[in-house]
Amino acid sequence: MREVEDDAVNQRDDKDGDASSAASRRKDARRNKETLLEAAAAVFVTSGVEAPVRDIASRAGVGLGTLYRHFPTRADLIIAVYRHQVEACAEAGPALLDSAPTPHDALRQWIDLFVDFLVTKHGLAAVLRSDQQGFEGLHAYFLDRLVPVCTQLLDAARTAGEIREDIPALTLMRGVGNLCIGAENDPAYDARRLAAVLVDGLRRTR
């Protein structure tokens, strides 16, 4: 009877061990995916969406096999980076309002993140050229997530009396987007600096 009980305990331990091991593997996979997305975003900003995938894997500290398991094609990777950056920008807005010295500082820091995202986004149209509906769906997702965040930042800066009243979020975002176009073909083009000039221009004159 004792042997039967020991066997049952051992079986439970084995099952618990298997479950723990599977959970650990899932956690590692999520961490690897997150690291790859962050690495890809950084590489895309500096080298464009056609950058060698080995550079992305190297920056993330993983092998090419791990990259391809998560993102079988370049289009899969670029779209995932796009969505990842949209979510990062959306989450950063409220966080910056809580941590920045002033709402205008929060807005300026958020625009820096937005610029990095837009520089990455330039290659998306070419990647999705054969899937216009997919591209339009991503664009709608981008507007739905980020326009309210930019509006929140602008409203906070207006309430604090820091900026003028007549610039809606979508207008500002389009202006920043237009300033980012030059970065597509000129590595020396400083989109962040130009966007900072635009955001400084929002300040209320006294």
QUIPENOR-V713531 format. One record per backbone hydrogen bond with DSSP energy under -1.0 kcal/mol. CO is the residue of the C=O (numbers start at 1). NH is the residue of the N-H. If there is no record, write none. Layout:
# QUIPENOR-V713531
co->CO nh->NH
co->CO nh->NH
This chain:
# QUIPENOR-V713531
co->1 nh->5
co->2 nh->6
co->3 nh->7
co->4 nh->8
co->5 nh->9
co->6 nh->10
co->7 nh->11
co->8 nh->12
co->9 nh->13
co->10 nh->14
co->11 nh->15
co->12 nh->16
co->13 nh->17
co->14 nh->18
co->15 nh->19
co->16 nh->20
co->17 nh->21
co->18 nh->22
co->19 nh->23
co->20 nh->24
co->21 nh->25
co->22 nh->26
co->23 nh->27
co->24 nh->28
co->25 nh->29
co->26 nh->30
co->27 nh->31
co->28 nh->32
co->29 nh->33
co->30 nh->34
co->31 nh->35
co->32 nh->36
co->33 nh->37
co->34 nh->38
co->35 nh->39
co->36 nh->40
co->37 nh->41
co->38 nh->42
co->39 nh->43
co->40 nh->44
co->41 nh->45
co->42 nh->46
co->43 nh->47
co->44 nh->48
co->48 nh->51
co->52 nh->55
co->52 nh->56
co->53 nh->57
co->54 nh->58
co->55 nh->59
co->56 nh->60
co->57 nh->61
co->57 nh->62
co->63 nh->67
co->64 nh->68
co->65 nh->69
co->66 nh->70
co->67 nh->71
co->73 nh->77
co->74 nh->78
co->75 nh->79
co->76 nh->80
co->77 nh->81
co->78 nh->82
co->79 nh->83
co->80 nh->84
co->81 nh->85
co->82 nh->86
co->83 nh->87
co->84 nh->88
co->85 nh->89
co->86 nh->90
co->87 nh->91
co->88 nh->92
co->89 nh->93
co->91 nh->95
co->92 nh->96
co->93 nh->97
co->94 nh->98
co->95 nh->99
co->96 nh->100
co->102 nh->106
co->103 nh->107
co->104 nh->108
co->105 nh->109
co->106 nh->110
co->107 nh->111
co->108 nh->112
co->109 nh->113
co->110 nh->114
co->111 nh->115
co->112 nh->116
co->113 nh->117
co->114 nh->118
co->115 nh->119
co->116 nh->120
co->117 nh->121
co->118 nh->122
co->120 nh->123
co->121 nh->124
co->123 nh->127
co->124 nh->128
co->126 nh->129
co->128 nh->131
co->131 nh->135
co->132 nh->136
co->133 nh->137
co->134 nh->138
co->135 nh->139
co->136 nh->140
co->137 nh->141
co->138 nh->142
co->139 nh->143
co->140 nh->144
co->141 nh->145
co->142 nh->146
co->143 nh->147
co->146 nh->150
co->147 nh->151
co->148 nh->152
co->149 nh->153
co->150 nh->154
co->151 nh->155
co->152 nh->156
co->153 nh->157
co->154 nh->158
co->155 nh->159
co->156 nh->160
co->157 nh->162
co->158 nh->161
co->162 nh->204
co->168 nh->172
co->169 nh->173
co->170 nh->174
co->171 nh->175
co->172 nh->176
co->173 nh->177
co->174 nh->178
co->175 nh->179
co->176 nh->180
co->180 nh->183
co->181 nh->184
co->186 nh->189
co->189 nh->191
co->190 nh->194
co->191 nh->195
co->192 nh->196
co->193 nh->197
co->194 nh->198
co->195 nh->199
co->196 nh->200
co->197 nh->201
co->199 nh->202
co->200 nh->203
co->202 nh->164
